[in-house]
Amino acid sequence: MQYLLKISIDNTEAWRLIAVDGLADLSHVAELISLSFDYADGKMLFNVKGKDYNAGNGGKTDCVEA
């Protein structure tokens, strides 16, 4: 299964549409998002309803929780 994600940056009109395989882990999705906006590698976090989720560093997990 494949998913289409619309990614946007808060308080801007910038957005990207990316396709993600259903078997992709969070670190892979974070890497796709950073590549779509041409960001440098670095530690990735997702914030969902006030809770931070570690997504690794540069597309690779950096701890067991990631």
Residue frames as a rotation matrix with the C-alpha (Angstrom) as fourth column:
MET 1
0.586 0.811 0.000 0.00
0.811 -0.586 0.000 0.00
0.000 0.000 -1.000 0.00
GLN 2
-0.581 -0.745 0.328 1.18
0.748 -0.647 -0.146 3.51
0.321 0.160 0.933 -0.72
TYR 3
0.336 0.652 -0.680 0.19
0.844 -0.529 -0.090 6.77
-0.418 -0.543 -0.728 0.95
LEU 4
-0.068 -0.290 0.955 0.18
0.615 -0.766 -0.189 10.34
0.786 0.574 0.231 -0.36
LEU 5
0.128 0.025 -0.992 1.19
0.931 -0.349 0.111 12.92
-0.343 -0.937 -0.068 2.24
LYS 6
0.471 -0.003 0.882 0.73
0.391 -0.896 -0.212 16.65
0.791 0.445 -0.421 1.85
ILE 7
0.030 -0.600 -0.800 3.50
0.994 -0.069 0.089 18.27
-0.109 -0.797 0.594 3.90
SER 8
0.520 0.156 0.840 3.32
0.368 -0.928 -0.056 21.97
0.771 0.338 -0.540 4.72
ILE 9
-0.626 -0.722 -0.294 5.33
0.666 -0.300 -0.683 24.45
0.405 -0.623 0.669 6.76
ASP 10
0.177 0.733 -0.657 3.37
0.948 -0.306 -0.086 26.37
-0.265 -0.608 -0.749 9.39
ASN 11
0.437 0.171 -0.883 2.58
0.237 -0.969 -0.070 30.00
-0.868 -0.179 -0.464 8.58
THR 12
-0.617 -0.555 -0.558 3.76
-0.433 -0.352 0.830 29.73
-0.657 0.753 -0.023 4.95
GLU 13
0.501 0.763 -0.410 2.26
-0.770 0.176 -0.613 28.74
-0.395 0.622 0.676 1.64
ALA 14
-0.384 -0.747 -0.542 5.03
-0.891 0.455 0.005 26.15
0.243 0.485 -0.840 1.04
TRP 15
0.384 0.473 0.793 3.88
-0.613 0.773 -0.164 22.56
-0.690 -0.423 0.587 0.67
ARG 16
-0.612 -0.544 -0.574 4.95
-0.788 0.485 0.380 19.30
0.071 0.684 -0.726 -0.97
LEU 17
0.650 0.748 0.136 3.10
-0.744 0.662 -0.092 16.14
-0.158 -0.041 0.987 -1.94
ILE 18
-0.493 -0.858 -0.144 5.10
-0.867 0.498 0.000 12.96
0.072 0.125 -0.990 -1.38
ALA 19
0.587 0.589 -0.556 4.31
-0.545 0.795 0.266 9.28
0.598 0.147 0.788 -1.90
VAL 20
-0.342 -0.652 0.677 5.32
-0.940 0.241 -0.242 6.93
-0.006 -0.719 -0.695 0.92
ASP 21
-0.372 0.141 -0.917 5.35
-0.189 0.956 0.224 3.15
0.909 0.257 -0.329 0.94
GLY 22
0.605 0.745 0.282 3.15
-0.464 0.042 0.885 1.68
0.647 -0.666 0.371 3.67
LEU 23
0.736 -0.389 -0.554 6.11
0.595 0.762 0.255 -0.29
0.323 -0.517 0.793 5.06
ALA 24
-0.057 -0.794 0.605 8.30
0.207 -0.602 -0.771 2.82
0.977 0.081 0.199 5.53
ASP 25
0.056 0.013 -0.998 9.38
0.996 0.069 0.057 3.63
0.069 -0.998 -0.010 9.08
LEU 26
0.845 0.387 -0.370 9.27
0.461 -0.877 0.134 7.10
-0.273 -0.284 -0.919 10.63
SER 27
0.055 -0.899 -0.435 12.98
0.105 -0.428 0.898 7.80
-0.993 -0.095 0.071 10.02
HIS 28
-0.601 -0.222 0.768 12.52
0.741 0.204 0.639 7.10
-0.298 0.954 0.042 6.30
VAL 29
0.405 0.834 0.376 9.50
0.891 -0.453 0.044 9.42
0.207 0.317 -0.926 6.13
ALA 30
0.690 -0.221 -0.690 11.47
0.247 -0.823 0.511 12.14
-0.681 -0.523 -0.513 7.93
GLU 31
-0.432 -0.898 0.079 14.26
0.314 -0.068 0.947 11.78
-0.845 0.434 0.311 5.37
LEU 32
-0.320 0.402 0.858 11.77
0.943 0.048 0.329 12.11
0.091 0.914 -0.394 2.48
ILE 33
0.758 0.630 -0.169 10.32
0.649 -0.752 0.111 15.25
-0.057 -0.194 -0.979 4.04
SER 34
0.346 -0.701 -0.624 13.74
0.102 -0.633 0.768 16.83
-0.933 -0.330 -0.147 4.54
LEU 35
-0.633 -0.571 0.523 14.72
0.544 0.153 0.825 16.00
-0.551 0.807 0.214 0.96
SER 36
0.065 0.752 0.656 11.49
0.989 -0.135 0.057 17.45
0.132 0.646 -0.752 -0.41
PHE 37
0.962 0.253 -0.098 12.27
0.267 -0.946 0.183 20.82
-0.046 -0.202 -0.978 1.20
ASP 38
0.428 -0.883 0.193 16.05
0.299 -0.063 -0.952 20.54
0.853 0.465 0.237 0.55
TYR 39
0.829 -0.137 0.543 16.91
-0.547 -0.407 0.732 20.64
0.121 -0.903 -0.412 4.26
ALA 40
-0.227 -0.962 -0.154 20.29
-0.759 0.273 -0.592 19.55
0.611 -0.018 -0.791 5.59
ASP 41
0.048 0.160 -0.986 20.62
0.325 0.931 0.167 16.26
0.944 -0.329 -0.007 7.44
GLY 42
-0.690 -0.263 0.675 19.98
-0.530 -0.452 -0.718 16.47
0.493 -0.853 0.172 11.13
LYS 43
-0.931 0.362 -0.049 17.90
0.282 0.627 -0.726 15.17
-0.232 -0.690 -0.686 14.00
MET 44
-0.624 0.777 0.085 14.23
-0.217 -0.276 0.936 14.89
0.751 0.566 0.340 13.10
LEU 45
-0.876 0.474 -0.086 11.27
0.218 0.231 -0.948 15.22
-0.429 -0.850 -0.306 15.42
PHE 46
-0.501 0.827 0.254 7.57
0.226 -0.158 0.961 15.07
0.835 0.539 -0.108 14.70
ASN 47
-0.953 0.295 0.072 5.16
-0.171 -0.323 -0.931 16.82
-0.251 -0.899 0.358 17.03
VAL 48
-0.519 0.834 -0.187 1.69
0.144 0.301 0.943 15.27
0.843 0.462 -0.277 17.11
LYS 49
0.536 0.842 0.067 -0.87
0.161 -0.179 0.971 16.78
0.829 -0.509 -0.231 19.49
GLY 50
0.678 -0.297 0.672 1.87
-0.673 -0.619 0.405 18.17
0.296 -0.727 -0.620 21.73
LYS 51
0.687 -0.465 0.559 3.92
-0.092 0.707 0.701 14.96
-0.721 -0.533 0.443 21.93
ASP 52
0.215 -0.721 -0.658 7.35
-0.961 -0.276 -0.012 14.73
-0.173 0.635 -0.752 20.26
TYR 53
0.884 0.001 0.468 8.29
0.064 0.990 -0.124 11.60
-0.463 0.140 0.875 18.31
ASN 54
-0.025 -0.978 -0.206 11.95
-0.489 -0.168 0.856 10.96
-0.872 0.123 -0.475 17.51
ALA 55
0.932 0.363 -0.009 12.49
-0.164 0.399 -0.902 10.20
-0.324 0.842 0.431 13.82
GLY 56
0.532 -0.788 0.309 16.24
0.777 0.600 0.192 9.60
-0.337 0.137 0.931 13.84
ASN 57
0.308 -0.575 -0.758 19.10
-0.268 -0.817 0.511 11.44
-0.913 0.046 -0.406 12.22
GLY 58
-0.390 -0.513 -0.765 19.73
-0.829 -0.165 0.534 11.58
-0.400 0.843 -0.360 8.48
GLY 59
0.209 0.589 -0.781 17.27
-0.854 0.499 0.148 8.79
0.477 0.635 0.607 7.69
LYS 60
-0.285 -0.347 -0.894 18.72
0.137 0.908 -0.396 6.38
0.949 -0.235 -0.211 10.23
THR 61
0.809 0.582 -0.078 17.36
0.122 -0.036 0.992 5.64
0.574 -0.812 -0.100 13.67
ASP 62
-0.158 -0.907 0.390 19.59
-0.344 -0.320 -0.883 6.84
0.925 -0.274 -0.262 16.51
CYS 63
-0.714 -0.046 0.698 17.93
-0.689 0.219 -0.691 5.04
-0.121 -0.975 -0.188 19.40
VAL 64
-0.925 0.361 0.118 15.66
0.361 0.932 -0.030 2.08
-0.121 0.015 -0.993 20.10
GLU 65
-0.215 0.905 -0.368 12.57
0.320 -0.290 -0.902 4.29
-0.922 -0.312 -0.227 20.48
ALA 66
-0.272 0.064 -0.960 13.03
-0.744 -0.646 0.168 5.73
-0.610 0.760 0.224 16.98
